[in-house]
Amino acid sequence: MPLTIGSLELEAPVLAAPIAGFSDFIFRGLVREFGGCGLIYTEMVSAGGWIDGRIEPRRLRGVTEEPRPLGVQLWDREERPIEEAAKRLVDLDISVVDLNFGCPKKRIMGKHAAGAQLLRDPATIGRLVAAAVRGAGSTPVTAKIRLGPTMGMRTAVAVAKAAADNGAQAVTVHGRTADQGYGSPCHRQEIGEVVDAVTVPVIANGDICDPESARKTIEETGAAGVMVARAALNKPWVFSQISAALEGVEIPPAPSLDEQRTLLLRHHALVVDREGDPHGTVVMRKFACRYLAGMPGSRTFRQHVSQAADTADFRRIVAEYFPTEESQVTQAA
Ligand SMILES: Cc1cc2nc3c(=O)[nH]c(=O)nc-3n(C[C@H](O)[C@H](O)[C@H](O)COP(=O)(O)O)c2cc1C
């Protein structure tokens, strides 16, 4: 079944998550190149910061230039900035306005009483969704939630209902509570409980890293789609593999190590082109550290690339420490 969010029919029921510090314009472009991703979201953007002019939303850089569909994620706890920001996003021809109700960061939950802190209060979530819907008009609004603020307070069903009753056209559920952070296993069964409770599509999120985990998640939750975050950082091609598996067609192979090295160098060049050097190289360190995750040789590569000073240094480190097909064979022998 195709996944439809309001008036938007996605080409594949596989979504790329908002990832603060990572899902920027250049990263989104690389994900699009590999295909298979039905909808990609930006990093979360402070609605109030943008509307009140307190911050220049760097996280919106590029959104006018790139292809659609594109979702932008907003966070705030007040209706006025959410409504106004949603209006502005419609003017930018954004395909989906998403609201963040899952961020577990102390600064967001504590100082701003936003993100996952709002999971304590389904009625406020309902009002914020309604505000976004007023601002967005016919552009679909989605909500991204966790199971609750704490293991002892699991509010996902009430929150999802409040979001859907107030006009959210889909709800993404990360199968952990905020106090679980990112480490402990995901609770798929509780995502399934949300699926049963609302009539809008539910997108399952958490620990989906390959075709097998995607298939299993859909089977166990009944979700209409899956959203991938961390696995996309070391495998931006994973969307093409998952969508092929869900479609029942042949799964494309992962790029070879040589192709991954070429991708990394191109990624670096794009970032430096935009940010200049050495700043672009510094920005690129965190991305480079995600490449190769879990592979032999990745630790040594990470140790060096996380110190890369500028383009020449970055290229030298890649030439010296990025594993080759031959080094993998030697290590395995
Ligand atoms: C570094 C990092 C930044 C994140 N930034 C956001 C964000 O801006 N908005 C959001 O809703 N979730 C954010 N998340 C959560 C992810 O979107 C996702 O819900 C979570 O990582 C679980 O999915 P995964 O197991 O596929 O990584 C972030 C996660 C990480 C690791």
The ligand as an SDF file (V2000), in Angstrom:
LIG
                    3D

 31 33  0  0  0  0  0  0  0  0999 V2000
   22.3670   13.1240   16.6300 C   0  0  0  0  0  0  0  0  0  0  0  0
   20.8760   12.9950   16.6210 C   0  0  0  0  0  0  0  0  0  0  0  0
   20.0900   14.1100   16.3410 C   0  0  0  0  0  0  0  0  0  0  0  0
   18.6910   14.0010   16.3320 C   0  0  0  0  0  0  0  0  0  0  0  0
   17.9360   15.0970   16.0040 N   0  0  0  0  0  0  0  0  0  0  0  0
   16.5900   14.9960   15.9510 C   0  0  0  0  0  0  0  0  0  0  0  0
   15.7890   16.1010   15.5560 C   0  0  0  0  0  0  0  0  0  0  0  0
   16.2890   17.1900   15.2080 O   0  0  0  0  0  0  0  0  0  0  0  0
   14.4530   15.9290   15.5650 N   0  0  0  0  0  0  0  0  0  0  0  0
   13.8500   14.7290   15.9100 C   0  0  0  0  0  0  0  0  0  0  0  0
   12.6310   14.6150   15.8910 O   0  0  0  0  0  0  0  0  0  0  0  0
   14.5930   13.6790   16.2450 N   0  0  0  0  0  0  0  0  0  0  0  0
   15.9370   13.7710   16.2660 C   0  0  0  0  0  0  0  0  0  0  0  0
   16.6890   12.6750   16.5710 N   0  0  0  0  0  0  0  0  0  0  0  0
   16.0260   11.3830   16.7970 C   0  0  0  0  0  0  0  0  0  0  0  0
   15.9250   10.5760   15.4930 C   0  0  0  0  0  0  0  0  0  0  0  0
   15.1750   11.2570   14.5150 O   0  0  0  0  0  0  0  0  0  0  0  0
   15.3020    9.1980   15.7390 C   0  0  0  0  0  0  0  0  0  0  0  0
   14.0190    9.3750   16.2750 O   0  0  0  0  0  0  0  0  0  0  0  0
   16.1130    8.3280   16.6990 C   0  0  0  0  0  0  0  0  0  0  0  0
   17.4940    8.4470   16.4500 O   0  0  0  0  0  0  0  0  0  0  0  0
   15.7100    6.8510   16.5800 C   0  0  0  0  0  0  0  0  0  0  0  0
   15.8600    6.3920   15.2520 O   0  0  0  0  0  0  0  0  0  0  0  0
   17.1370    5.5050   14.7710 P   0  0  0  0  0  0  0  0  0  0  0  0
   17.1970    4.2940   15.6750 O   0  0  0  0  0  0  0  0  0  0  0  0
   16.8320    5.1600   13.3380 O   0  0  0  0  0  0  0  0  0  0  0  0
   18.3450    6.3440   14.9520 O   0  0  0  0  0  0  0  0  0  0  0  0
   18.0680   12.7600   16.6080 C   0  0  0  0  0  0  0  0  0  0  0  0
   18.8690   11.6360   16.8700 C   0  0  0  0  0  0  0  0  0  0  0  0
   20.2480   11.7350   16.8840 C   0  0  0  0  0  0  0  0  0  0  0  0
   21.0780   10.5000   17.1610 C   0  0  0  0  0  0  0  0  0  0  0  0
  1  2  1  0
  2  3  1  0
  2 30  2  0
  3  4  2  0
  4  5  1  0
  4 28  1  0
  5  6  2  0
  6  7  1  0
  6 13  1  0
  7  8  2  0
  7  9  1  0
  9 10  1  0
 10 11  2  0
 10 12  1  0
 12 13  2  0
 13 14  1  0
 14 15  1  0
 14 28  1  0
 15 16  1  0
 16 17  1  0
 16 18  1  0
 18 19  1  0
 18 20  1  0
 20 21  1  0
 20 22  1  0
 22 23  1  0
 23 24  1  0
 24 25  2  0
 24 26  1  0
 24 27  1  0
 28 29  2  0
 29 30  1  0
 30 31  1  0
M  END
$$$$
